Amino acid sequence: MKSLLLPFLSASFLFASNISLQYKGIEVIHTYLNNQQEKFTIEREIAKDCINIGISPEYFTEQNIRNNTSNKCKKTIITSTGIIQPLYINDKIKTVSELEVLNFILNKSSKEPQNYALVDSRKSSWFNQATIPSAINIPYEDLRYDEDFKEEFFKAYENLNAKIIDFEKNIYDFSNAKTIISFCNGSWCPISTKAIEYLVSIGYPAEKIMWYRGGMAEWTALSMTVTKELKN
């Protein structure tokens, strides 16, 4: 009984520990595309007088929010015509939630950035507007060689710690590639899915890729910290 109980207790402790990360706050340094750096504490940013507002399907109607919610507690509801993504890309790519992302930032990418990276797969304009603090920007478009954007192409694979052997034949050395979590705008956004599928197709080890399906939509919906818009 003891041998069965110990793994259960350790798993329960790990689960509880991961949940608590959203309230403890994780200190990170974010680097913008102009190399400007800023310190952030990633945490749930919820005003105390908003915590106890009841949540139900009826609450989230536009009329209810407009009439019965204080300005401080209002949230912008975003809808999209994007394609809803499946829960799993395939049986080899692990889908993760906010808790796994927090744990990855705290114990992996912040401590060993040479081996781990949280990757925002969206265009740079989206990244500059707002992203998860400490994420790096590797737009999906930069993964394919383009004569007009050679610098971005080579930088993308440098950020992944991958060697380009012959880009015309899609030959790469991924032996030292980083373990990454890729994300984009949300569960309706196909960008990170396409980026992951393309990387796997050219030989990136599937076991080194995870997918945060919820993306920015879920991250902000849960009142998690995001970066400020970068002004030129």
C-alpha atoms as a printed R data frame, in Angstrom:
    type eleno elety resid chain resno       x      y       z
1   ATOM     1    CA   MET     A     1   0.000  0.000   0.000
2   ATOM     2    CA   LYS     A     2   2.851  2.382   0.869
3   ATOM     3    CA   SER     A     3   4.452  1.982  -2.585
4   ATOM     4    CA   LEU     A     4   1.149  2.906  -4.235
5   ATOM     5    CA   LEU     A     5   0.473  5.789  -1.886
6   ATOM     6    CA   LEU     A     6   3.802  7.593  -2.287
7   ATOM     7    CA   PRO     A     7   3.508  8.206  -6.061
8   ATOM     8    CA   PHE     A     8  -0.046  9.402  -5.521
9   ATOM     9    CA   LEU     A     9   1.041 11.839  -2.817
10  ATOM    10    CA   SER     A    10   3.964 13.163  -4.890
11  ATOM    11    CA   ALA     A    11   1.690 13.640  -7.919
12  ATOM    12    CA   SER     A    12  -0.887 15.414  -5.765
13  ATOM    13    CA   PHE     A    13   1.799 17.675  -4.311
14  ATOM    14    CA   LEU     A    14   3.105 18.517  -7.792
15  ATOM    15    CA   PHE     A    15  -0.411 19.304  -9.021
16  ATOM    16    CA   ALA     A    16  -1.099 21.554  -6.019
17  ATOM    17    CA   SER     A    17   2.286 23.212  -6.453
18  ATOM    18    CA   ASN     A    18   1.590 23.983 -10.113
19  ATOM    19    CA   ILE     A    19  -1.809 25.466  -9.284
20  ATOM    20    CA   SER     A    20  -0.247 27.766  -6.698
21  ATOM    21    CA   LEU     A    21   2.178 29.247  -9.260
22  ATOM    22    CA   GLN     A    22  -0.527 31.534 -10.636
23  ATOM    23    CA   TYR     A    23  -0.837 33.176  -7.213
24  ATOM    24    CA   LYS     A    24   2.819 33.170  -6.125
25  ATOM    25    CA   GLY     A    25   4.061 35.142  -9.123
26  ATOM    26    CA   ILE     A    26   7.077 34.291 -11.287
27  ATOM    27    CA   GLU     A    27   9.793 36.906 -11.771
28  ATOM    28    CA   VAL     A    28  11.106 37.104 -15.340
29  ATOM    29    CA   ILE     A    29  12.929 39.520 -17.613
30  ATOM    30    CA   HIS     A    30  11.293 40.083 -21.008
31  ATOM    31    CA   THR     A    31  13.317 41.200 -24.023
32  ATOM    32    CA   TYR     A    32  11.425 43.217 -26.639
33  ATOM    33    CA   LEU     A    33  12.409 43.105 -30.305
34  ATOM    34    CA   ASN     A    34  14.349 46.363 -29.919
35  ATOM    35    CA   ASN     A    35  16.423 44.646 -27.168
36  ATOM    36    CA   GLN     A    36  14.756 46.741 -24.480
37  ATOM    37    CA   GLN     A    37  14.334 44.678 -21.320
38  ATOM    38    CA   GLU     A    38  11.689 44.888 -18.620
39  ATOM    39    CA   LYS     A    39  11.041 42.965 -15.421
40  ATOM    40    CA   PHE     A    40   7.635 41.308 -15.004
41  ATOM    41    CA   THR     A    41   5.927 39.282 -12.334
42  ATOM    42    CA   ILE     A    42   3.673 36.736 -14.030
43  ATOM    43    CA   GLU     A    43   0.596 36.218 -11.902
44  ATOM    44    CA   ARG     A    44  -3.177 36.413 -11.927
45  ATOM    45    CA   GLU     A    45  -4.072 40.099 -11.951
46  ATOM    46    CA   ILE     A    46  -7.526 40.202 -10.427
47  ATOM    47    CA   ALA     A    47  -8.922 43.104  -8.417
48  ATOM    48    CA   LYS     A    48 -10.062 41.930  -4.981
49  ATOM    49    CA   ASP     A    49 -13.591 43.248  -5.467
50  ATOM    50    CA   CYS     A    50 -13.928 41.212  -8.684
51  ATOM    51    CA   ILE     A    51 -12.942 37.805  -7.325
52  ATOM    52    CA   ASN     A    52 -16.342 36.866  -5.893
53  ATOM    53    CA   ILE     A    53 -18.467 37.795  -8.892
54  ATOM    54    CA   GLY     A    54 -20.617 34.784  -9.715
55  ATOM    55    CA   ILE     A    55 -19.802 32.962 -12.916
56  ATOM    56    CA   SER     A    56 -22.533 31.365 -15.009
57  ATOM    57    CA   PRO     A    57 -23.477 31.201 -18.695
58  ATOM    58    CA   GLU     A    58 -26.068 33.907 -18.066
59  ATOM    59    CA   TYR     A    59 -23.438 36.197 -16.564
60  ATOM    60    CA   PHE     A    60 -21.449 36.307 -19.773
61  ATOM    61    CA   THR     A    61 -24.180 37.832 -21.891
62  ATOM    62    CA   GLU     A    62 -23.363 41.267 -23.311
63  ATOM    63    CA   GLN     A    63 -26.369 42.890 -21.653
64  ATOM    64    CA   ASN     A    64 -25.566 41.439 -18.237
65  ATOM    65    CA   ILE     A    65 -21.941 42.592 -18.392
66  ATOM    66    CA   ARG     A    66 -22.927 46.058 -19.581
67  ATOM    67    CA   ASN     A    67 -25.588 46.600 -16.906
68  ATOM    68    CA   ASN     A    68 -24.306 44.750 -13.858
69  ATOM    69    CA   THR     A    69 -20.516 44.843 -13.905
70  ATOM    70    CA   SER     A    70 -18.236 47.621 -12.727
71  ATOM    71    CA   ASN     A    71 -15.777 49.076 -15.225
72  ATOM    72    CA   LYS     A    72 -12.900 47.575 -13.258
73  ATOM    73    CA   CYS     A    73 -14.252 44.048 -13.706
74  ATOM    74    CA   LYS     A    74 -15.296 44.233 -17.334
75  ATOM    75    CA   LYS     A    75 -13.474 42.101 -19.854
76  ATOM    76    CA   THR     A    76 -13.385 42.433 -23.589
77  ATOM    77    CA   ILE     A    77 -14.928 39.383 -25.204
78  ATOM    78    CA   ILE     A    78 -13.222 38.513 -28.458
79  ATOM    79    CA   THR     A    79 -14.790 36.313 -31.109
80  ATOM    80    CA   SER     A    80 -13.076 35.093 -34.236
81  ATOM    81    CA   THR     A    81 -13.797 33.395 -37.517
82  ATOM    82    CA   GLY     A    82 -10.615 31.344 -37.142
83  ATOM    83    CA   ILE     A    83 -10.580 27.555 -37.306
84  ATOM    84    CA   ILE     A    84 -11.078 25.819 -33.958
85  ATOM    85    CA   GLN     A    85  -8.092 23.592 -33.336
86  ATOM    86    CA   PRO     A    86  -8.348 20.039 -31.973
87  ATOM    87    CA   LEU     A    87  -7.234 19.277 -28.442
88  ATOM    88    CA   TYR     A    88  -4.212 17.364 -29.723
89  ATOM    89    CA   ILE     A    89  -2.111 17.978 -32.839
90  ATOM    90    CA   ASN     A    90  -1.074 14.310 -32.873
91  ATOM    91    CA   ASP     A    91  -0.250 11.536 -30.437
92  ATOM    92    CA   LYS     A    92   3.355 12.731 -30.045
93  ATOM    93    CA   ILE     A    93   2.873 16.447 -29.338
94  ATOM    94    CA   LYS     A    94   1.801 17.149 -25.767
95  ATOM    95    CA   THR     A    95  -0.924 19.752 -25.278
96  ATOM    96    CA   VAL     A    96  -0.398 21.870 -22.151
97  ATOM    97    CA   SER     A    97  -2.460 24.289 -20.089
98  ATOM    98    CA   GLU     A    98  -1.613 27.501 -18.258
99  ATOM    99    CA   LEU     A    99  -0.299 25.583 -15.244
100 ATOM   100    CA   GLU     A   100   2.204 23.643 -17.340
101 ATOM   101    CA   VAL     A   101   3.249 26.875 -19.073
102 ATOM   102    CA   LEU     A   102   3.876 28.510 -15.694
103 ATOM   103    CA   ASN     A   103   5.860 25.511 -14.488
104 ATOM   104    CA   PHE     A   104   7.858 25.491 -17.752
105 ATOM   105    CA   ILE     A   105   8.738 29.189 -17.348
106 ATOM   106    CA   LEU     A   106   9.695 28.798 -13.700
107 ATOM   107    CA   ASN     A   107  11.707 25.583 -13.893
108 ATOM   108    CA   LYS     A   108  12.846 25.355 -17.522
109 ATOM   109    CA   SER     A   109  13.000 28.372 -19.842
110 ATOM   110    CA   SER     A   110  13.977 30.877 -17.137
111 ATOM   111    CA   LYS     A   111  16.731 28.653 -15.778
112 ATOM   112    CA   GLU     A   112  18.071 27.115 -18.991
113 ATOM   113    CA   PRO     A   113  17.200 29.410 -21.915
114 ATOM   114    CA   GLN     A   114  19.836 27.662 -24.007
115 ATOM   115    CA   ASN     A   115  17.808 24.442 -23.791
116 ATOM   116    CA   TYR     A   116  14.202 25.584 -23.387
117 ATOM   117    CA   ALA     A   117  12.032 28.311 -24.928
118 ATOM   118    CA   LEU     A   118   8.466 29.545 -24.758
119 ATOM   119    CA   VAL     A   119   7.746 30.415 -28.409
120 ATOM   120    CA   ASP     A   120   5.196 32.937 -29.655
121 ATOM   121    CA   SER     A   121   4.528 31.796 -33.236
122 ATOM   122    CA   ARG     A   122   2.564 34.906 -34.241
123 ATOM   123    CA   LYS     A   123   3.705 37.792 -36.417
124 ATOM   124    CA   SER     A   124   6.016 40.322 -34.796
125 ATOM   125    CA   SER     A   125   3.262 42.962 -34.769
126 ATOM   126    CA   TRP     A   126   1.172 40.722 -32.499
127 ATOM   127    CA   PHE     A   127   4.181 39.937 -30.326
128 ATOM   128    CA   ASN     A   128   4.916 43.650 -29.909
129 ATOM   129    CA   GLN     A   129   1.323 44.353 -28.937
130 ATOM   130    CA   ALA     A   130   1.222 41.822 -26.111
131 ATOM   131    CA   THR     A   131   2.661 38.408 -25.311
132 ATOM   132    CA   ILE     A   132   3.465 36.174 -22.360
133 ATOM   133    CA   PRO     A   133   6.457 37.686 -20.532
134 ATOM   134    CA   SER     A   134   9.743 35.861 -21.301
135 ATOM   135    CA   ALA     A   135   8.413 34.395 -24.576
136 ATOM   136    CA   ILE     A   136  10.566 34.706 -27.681
137 ATOM   137    CA   ASN     A   137   9.113 35.501 -31.093
138 ATOM   138    CA   ILE     A   138   9.599 32.986 -33.912
139 ATOM   139    CA   PRO     A   139   6.882 33.757 -36.460
140 ATOM   140    CA   TYR     A   140   5.651 30.770 -38.449
141 ATOM   141    CA   GLU     A   141   6.511 32.568 -41.700
142 ATOM   142    CA   ASP     A   142  10.182 32.798 -40.685
143 ATOM   143    CA   LEU     A   143  10.579 29.021 -40.594
144 ATOM   144    CA   ARG     A   144  10.549 28.850 -44.413
145 ATOM   145    CA   TYR     A   145  13.357 30.391 -46.424
146 ATOM   146    CA   ASP     A   146  12.480 33.623 -48.223
147 ATOM   147    CA   GLU     A   147  15.092 35.536 -50.198
148 ATOM   148    CA   ASP     A   148  13.602 38.820 -48.977
149 ATOM   149    CA   PHE     A   149  13.697 37.765 -45.314
150 ATOM   150    CA   LYS     A   150  16.923 35.785 -45.047
151 ATOM   151    CA   GLU     A   151  17.954 37.364 -41.755
152 ATOM   152    CA   GLU     A   152  14.674 36.405 -40.094
153 ATOM   153    CA   PHE     A   153  14.980 32.837 -41.390
154 ATOM   154    CA   PHE     A   154  18.471 32.280 -39.991
155 ATOM   155    CA   LYS     A   155  17.559 33.979 -36.712
156 ATOM   156    CA   ALA     A   156  14.544 31.690 -36.273
157 ATOM   157    CA   TYR     A   157  16.673 28.543 -36.334
158 ATOM   158    CA   GLU     A   158  19.374 30.158 -34.240
159 ATOM   159    CA   ASN     A   159  16.720 30.858 -31.590
160 ATOM   160    CA   LEU     A   160  15.729 27.191 -31.738
161 ATOM   161    CA   ASN     A   161  19.369 26.159 -31.348
162 ATOM   162    CA   ALA     A   162  19.152 24.257 -34.644
163 ATOM   163    CA   LYS     A   163  21.799 24.099 -37.384
164 ATOM   164    CA   ILE     A   164  20.877 24.701 -41.015
165 ATOM   165    CA   ILE     A   165  22.732 22.208 -43.221
166 ATOM   166    CA   ASP     A   166  20.947 22.813 -46.539
167 ATOM   167    CA   PHE     A   167  17.816 24.963 -46.448
168 ATOM   168    CA   GLU     A   168  16.996 24.242 -50.104
169 ATOM   169    CA   LYS     A   169  16.711 20.534 -49.323
170 ATOM   170    CA   ASN     A   170  15.289 21.104 -45.812
171 ATOM   171    CA   ILE     A   171  18.256 19.422 -44.136
172 ATOM   172    CA   TYR     A   172  18.840 20.524 -40.542
173 ATOM   173    CA   ASP     A   173  20.646 19.325 -37.446
174 ATOM   174    CA   PHE     A   174  18.207 19.254 -34.540
175 ATOM   175    CA   SER     A   175  20.394 17.199 -32.197
176 ATOM   176    CA   ASN     A   176  20.783 20.168 -29.814
177 ATOM   177    CA   ALA     A   177  17.428 21.788 -30.519
178 ATOM   178    CA   LYS     A   178  15.581 23.414 -27.649
179 ATOM   179    CA   THR     A   179  12.538 21.906 -25.984
180 ATOM   180    CA   ILE     A   180   9.773 24.387 -26.725
181 ATOM   181    CA   ILE     A   181   6.190 25.315 -25.967
182 ATOM   182    CA   SER     A   182   4.570 26.977 -28.964
183 ATOM   183    CA   PHE     A   183   1.446 29.163 -28.844
184 ATOM   184    CA   CYS     A   184  -0.475 31.760 -30.831
185 ATOM   185    CA   ASN     A   185  -3.746 33.697 -30.381
186 ATOM   186    CA   GLY     A   186  -6.009 30.977 -29.053
187 ATOM   187    CA   SER     A   187  -7.781 27.681 -29.642
188 ATOM   188    CA   TRP     A   188  -9.178 29.084 -32.899
189 ATOM   189    CA   CYS     A   189  -5.753 30.142 -34.195
190 ATOM   190    CA   PRO     A   190  -3.946 27.722 -36.580
191 ATOM   191    CA   ILE     A   191  -0.565 29.495 -36.612
192 ATOM   192    CA   SER     A   192   1.183 27.547 -33.846
193 ATOM   193    CA   THR     A   193  -0.328 24.306 -35.156
194 ATOM   194    CA   LYS     A   194   1.133 24.977 -38.609
195 ATOM   195    CA   ALA     A   195   4.500 25.936 -37.103
196 ATOM   196    CA   ILE     A   196   4.658 22.719 -35.094
197 ATOM   197    CA   GLU     A   197   3.558 20.527 -38.000
198 ATOM   198    CA   TYR     A   198   6.147 22.135 -40.267
199 ATOM   199    CA   LEU     A   199   8.979 21.727 -37.756
200 ATOM   200    CA   VAL     A   200   8.136 18.051 -37.285
201 ATOM   201    CA   SER     A   201   7.982 17.567 -41.062
202 ATOM   202    CA   ILE     A   202  11.593 18.756 -41.441
203 ATOM   203    CA   GLY     A   203  12.892 16.607 -38.608
204 ATOM   204    CA   TYR     A   204  12.441 18.579 -35.372
205 ATOM   205    CA   PRO     A   205  12.043 15.964 -32.594
206 ATOM   206    CA   ALA     A   206   8.362 15.753 -31.658
207 ATOM   207    CA   GLU     A   207   9.295 14.913 -28.077
208 ATOM   208    CA   LYS     A   208  10.894 18.359 -27.803
209 ATOM   209    CA   ILE     A   209   7.710 20.214 -28.759
210 ATOM   210    CA   MET     A   210   4.681 21.070 -26.630
211 ATOM   211    CA   TRP     A   211   1.618 23.067 -27.609
212 ATOM   212    CA   TYR     A   212  -0.211 25.660 -25.518
213 ATOM   213    CA   ARG     A   213  -3.549 25.441 -27.333
214 ATOM   214    CA   GLY     A   214  -5.293 28.161 -25.308
215 ATOM   215    CA   GLY     A   215  -2.762 30.793 -26.370
216 ATOM   216    CA   MET     A   216  -3.216 34.477 -25.701
217 ATOM   217    CA   ALA     A   217  -7.021 34.295 -25.597
218 ATOM   218    CA   GLU     A   218  -7.037 31.865 -22.664
219 ATOM   219    CA   TRP     A   219  -4.038 33.504 -20.994
220 ATOM   220    CA   THR     A   220  -5.712 36.914 -20.907
221 ATOM   221    CA   ALA     A   221  -9.152 35.460 -20.128
222 ATOM   222    CA   LEU     A   222  -7.636 34.063 -16.932
223 ATOM   223    CA   SER     A   223  -6.195 37.494 -16.055
224 ATOM   224    CA   MET     A   224  -2.593 36.370 -16.444
225 ATOM   225    CA   THR     A   225   0.156 38.960 -16.902
226 ATOM   226    CA   VAL     A   226   1.022 40.113 -20.429
227 ATOM   227    CA   THR     A   227   3.653 42.499 -21.753
228 ATOM   228    CA   LYS     A   228   2.915 46.116 -22.616
229 ATOM   229    CA   GLU     A   229   2.570 47.274 -26.200
230 ATOM   230    CA   LEU     A   230   5.962 48.179 -27.623
231 ATOM   231    CA   LYS     A   231   6.025 51.731 -28.965
232 ATOM   232    CA   ASN     A   232   8.583 52.681 -31.596
